[in-house]
Amino acid sequence: MFFTRLPCPKWTDHDPVYLKESGRYFSLIGWIVGAISAGVFLVSNLLFSIEISAVLSIAASIGLTGAFHEDALADVGDGFGGGWTKEKIILIMKDPRLGTFGVLTIMLVVLLKIFALADMPVHQIPLVILSGHVLSRLVVSRMLARGNYISNHTNSKSETAASKLSTRSLLINFIIGLSILCFFKNWWVFLTLLPMFITEALLYRYYKKWIGGYNGDCIGAVQQITELVFYLSVLMLWKFI
């Protein structure tokens, strides 16, 4: 209910206890969103080009999540692009208006996703889309396990969901997340995890330097950026192996 717009039973709600425990299933959310997005690509590619199918696939994921992560990416672009102090960066990220840095950040990331997918063998793209959604959320769980969440003192739902993950929850994410790589015929694909986790580590260090930790927008940005890093890593891997 919190991470997607998929229908849920009427008796469910955003219980703080449930939200706090939801972090252990980030990778599972990736399976759900990724599977639907990959399915949209498969069906679309029966009628349209790879490029159009890739756009429709990305549009499907945006619709499924309500642009949850894309909005966060834009906020991070605006905040860190236009702010020079912790207070200013956080203030800009809270601003509902979209600025130049945010627009450019979204455009660049989405365009790179489209071109990266279009440059792959068409029969591999659905699995790559699915894996990108799963593994990027796995990487997000690693950041949550580090802690140092910056509270905005508004008792928001995202604040509850972004609480520090336990070792058990992190392990569950790894089991659910890494299982997707078993569907690839080439075990070298595990090497794509290295640049993804390096990206997460660098972003975490950057966030900590400027604002002392991370907030919900920072987490969403990590998901979007590491998803793109996975696509680019797969491309490089296929060119050298």
GIUR-V542637 format. One record per helix or strand. SS is the DSSP state (A for helix, B for strand). FROM is the first residue (numbers start at 0). TO is the last residue. Records with the same first field share a line. If there is no record, write none. Layout:
# GIUR-V542637
SS=FROM-TO / FROM-TO
This chain:
# GIUR-V542637
A=15-43 / 49-64 / 67-81 / 85-93 / 99-117 / 121-145 / 156-160 / 166-182 / 186-210 / 215-239
B=148-148 / 213-213
